[in-house]
Amino acid sequence: MEKREDEQQKRDDSRFNQTLKNVQGFLKGRSIPGKVLLTRRSDPPPYPISPTYQRSLSENDAGRNERFEVEDHNSSKKHDNTYAGKLRSNSSAERSVKEVQNLKIGVRSSDSARVMKFNKVLSETTVILEKLRELAWNGVPHYMRPDVWRLLLGYAPPNSDRREAVLRRKRLEYLESVGQFYDLPDSERSDDEINMLRQIAVDCPRTVPDVSFFQQEQVQKSLERILYTWAIRHPASGYVQGINDLVTPFLVIFLSEYLDGGVESWTMSDLSAEKVSDVEADCYWCLTKLLDGMQDHYTFAQPGIQRLVFKLKELVRRIDEPVSRHMEEHGLEFLQFAFRWYNCLLIREIPFNLINRLWDTYLAEGDALPDFLVYIYASFLLTWSDELKKLDFQEMVMFLQHLPTHNWSDQELEMVLSRAYMWHSMFNNSPNHLAS
């Protein structure tokens, strides 16, 4: 009996390794020319949108680009419940690769069709978050992001009848907290609080330095109030450098409800004190909801980040062993570059104009985000697989600290997400293959 099990395990390992080689070859040179649409056969949905349960990776907010289809006819099997794993069957990774290699070009997704789907979901008396996550994973139309992000993070309630009252109450609570904790003379603060406020005041001008909007004094004051109030109310972690970056996507999105044009043309002085306070409150509560799901990333020694960096190292070793071996032979530790990726969620690594699209996927992942970050960052790193193998230690350190992403567009970002999606579909069903 034991012998048969050993033989079966060897066959499974052999099949998995061959599958992995197939995927590596399939992905070599970014051979997926775009975004992946996966569908599965299921019971007809209770709303007349589509006979299939769909997720697509769009090139832009409206999702206008060619898509690819993979259909799973085994819908009776139990499916992965994480949002990154939606629409995947529990069949072997080998079958998954075969299906992806037999992708069929689908129809183009029109702007209006995509917007209609969002409108339908958002217009319900009680928003079904599952449907909203499925849509948002692929990108949210820009003007819908404030409402969608509030809902995805659980800051705004799904029930529309309660939404306005809840937001009003939470905004007032934030305003009271600012008066209680921030609007104080230093004589009423402890030494630790004074030092923390000074550190925040030093970090705010360094936040997204290549976007002039964030150099405005009023913007930096808003960041300071949000960060200090959050830190005082979350003493387990307090303020940690990098959290300042995490506020910036929220600030831009919630300001877009009041300011027109591009971020570079905005000025906070155009807003009333009440609107500024409402925007700060929304940023504060959304930051709180986001970090609630990754608390140990910012507590002492940041063990959550260290754990995910280890998982990233193991995943890269399985996907691209030559790169992994090259980095190890030259003494490059993943902590030396990936710590910042997890700490700031890639905000410092890619152009700021792409951050909102990336965060659509982040927020759609919900509680599964920390684990899915491992796959996104593996995909991000291996974008430069060929380049890294040509560099020595010092060159790799410099390269990874200044990655050539300044000319990236939606297409490069979608490629990173597509690969992450595929690799998650393989390894999520075979977790033992990531064991050391």
Protein Blocks (a to p, Z undefined) as FASTA:
>chain_A
ZZmmmmmmmmmmmmmmmmmmmmmmmmggplagbdcdddddddddfbdfbfcdcddddfbl
nopacddddddfklmbccdfbfklgoiafbdfklmmmmmmmcccdddddfklmmmmmmmm
mmpmbacfklmmmmmmnopafklmmmmmmmmnomacfblklmmmmmmmmmmmmmmmmmmm
mmpcfklpcfklmmmmmmmmmmmmmgoklbmklmpfklmmmmmmmmmmmmmmmmmnopae
hjlmmmmmmmmmmmmmmpgcjfklgcfklpcfklmmmmmmmmmmmmmmmmmmmmmlmggh
ilmlmmmmmmmmmmmmmmmmmlmmmmmmnopafklmmmmmmmnnomlmpcfklmmmmmmm
mmmnmmmlmmmmmmmmmmmmmmmmmmmmmpcfklmmmmmmmccfklpcfklmmmmmmmmm
mmmmmmmmmmmlmpZZ
